[in-house]
Amino acid sequence: MTETQSASRTETIRAFNDRLRIRGEGGKTVLSRGVATLPPDELVSVLRGVAAFAAFSPSNDPYGEHDCAIFDAGFHRVLWKVDYYDHDLQYLSQDPADPELTRRVLTIMLAEEY
């Protein structure tokens, strides 16, 4: 794979991940028990924080895929992560850049639950 192909592949993965994280499209979102039981106003703050997250850097996004981050939402430290599975959700995807082979799962949890 050439450097241009690799960059294009990364951009494709990032676009799919951002689409799921920001708009809730193209995958499944799972909330941990801790997040799911937050009071409604705190839950909204967490979900908005995930969607609005833009502080990506080489230290928290080394592959440029926008697939994981930690941030503070009110009094909560929140971790979110996008994982890539096959369509049966049993195995890892063979190619996260190919939506025909990949189901994305965005997991949102309190950092203390990790």
C-alpha positions in Angstrom: 0.0 0.0 0.0 1.4 3.4 -1.0 1.5 6.3 1.4 -1.3 8.0 -0.5 -3.5 4.8 -0.3 -2.7 4.6 3.4 -3.7 8.2 4.0 -6.9 7.7 1.9 -7.8 4.6 3.9 -7.3 6.4 7.2 -9.4 9.3 6.0 -12.2 6.8 5.1 -12.1 5.1 8.5 -12.0 8.5 10.2 -15.1 9.7 8.2 -17.1 6.5 9.1 -16.0 6.9 12.8 -17.0 10.6 12.9 -20.3 9.9 11.2 -21.2 7.4 14.0 -19.8 9.5 16.8 -21.4 12.8 15.7 -24.6 11.7 14.0 -25.2 8.2 15.4 -25.2 6.8 11.8 -23.4 3.8 10.4 -23.1 1.7 13.5 -24.4 0.9 16.9 -23.9 2.9 20.1 -23.6 1.1 23.5 -23.7 2.9 26.8 -22.1 1.4 29.9 -24.2 0.9 33.0 -22.6 3.9 34.6 -23.5 6.2 31.7 -26.9 4.7 31.2 -27.9 5.4 34.8 -26.7 9.1 34.8 -29.4 11.7 35.5 -30.9 12.9 32.2 -29.1 16.3 32.1 -25.7 14.6 32.8 -26.4 11.9 30.1 -27.1 14.7 27.6 -23.9 16.4 28.6 -21.9 13.2 28.0 -23.6 12.4 24.6 -23.1 16.0 23.4 -19.5 15.9 24.6 -18.8 12.7 22.6 -20.4 14.2 19.5 -18.5 17.5 19.8 -15.1 16.1 20.7 -12.5 17.7 18.5 -9.3 17.7 20.6 -7.7 14.9 18.6 -3.9 14.9 18.7 -1.1 12.5 17.9 -1.0 11.5 21.6 -4.7 10.5 21.8 -5.3 9.6 18.1 -2.0 8.1 16.9 -3.5 6.5 13.8 -5.7 9.5 12.8 -8.9 7.3 12.9 -10.8 9.3 15.5 -11.6 6.0 17.2 -11.0 6.7 20.9 -10.8 9.6 23.4 -11.2 10.6 27.0 -12.7 13.9 28.1 -14.5 15.5 31.1 -18.2 16.1 31.1 -19.2 17.9 34.2 -18.0 15.8 37.1 -17.4 12.7 35.0 -14.4 11.5 33.2 -15.7 9.8 30.0 -14.1 7.3 27.7 -15.5 6.5 24.3 -14.1 3.9 21.8 -15.1 2.7 18.3 -14.5 -0.9 17.6 -14.7 -2.7 14.2 -16.5 -6.0 13.9 -17.7 -8.3 11.2 -21.5 -8.2 10.4 -22.3 -10.9 13.0 -20.4 -9.0 15.7 -18.4 -12.1 16.5 -14.9 -11.3 15.0 -12.9 -8.2 14.2 -13.5 -6.7 10.8 -11.0 -7.7 8.1 -11.1 -4.1 6.8 -12.5 -1.2 8.8 -12.4 1.0 5.7 -14.9 -1.3 4.0 -18.5 -0.8 5.2 -19.5 -4.0 3.5 -17.2 -5.9 5.9 -17.6 -3.8 9.0 -20.1 -3.0 11.7 -18.9 -0.2 14.0 -19.7 -0.2 17.7 -19.3 3.0 19.6 -19.0 2.3 23.4 -19.4 5.2 25.8 -18.4 4.6 29.4 -17.2 6.3 32.5 -13.4 6.1 32.7 -13.7 4.4 36.1 -15.6 1.5 34.5 -12.7 0.7 32.2 
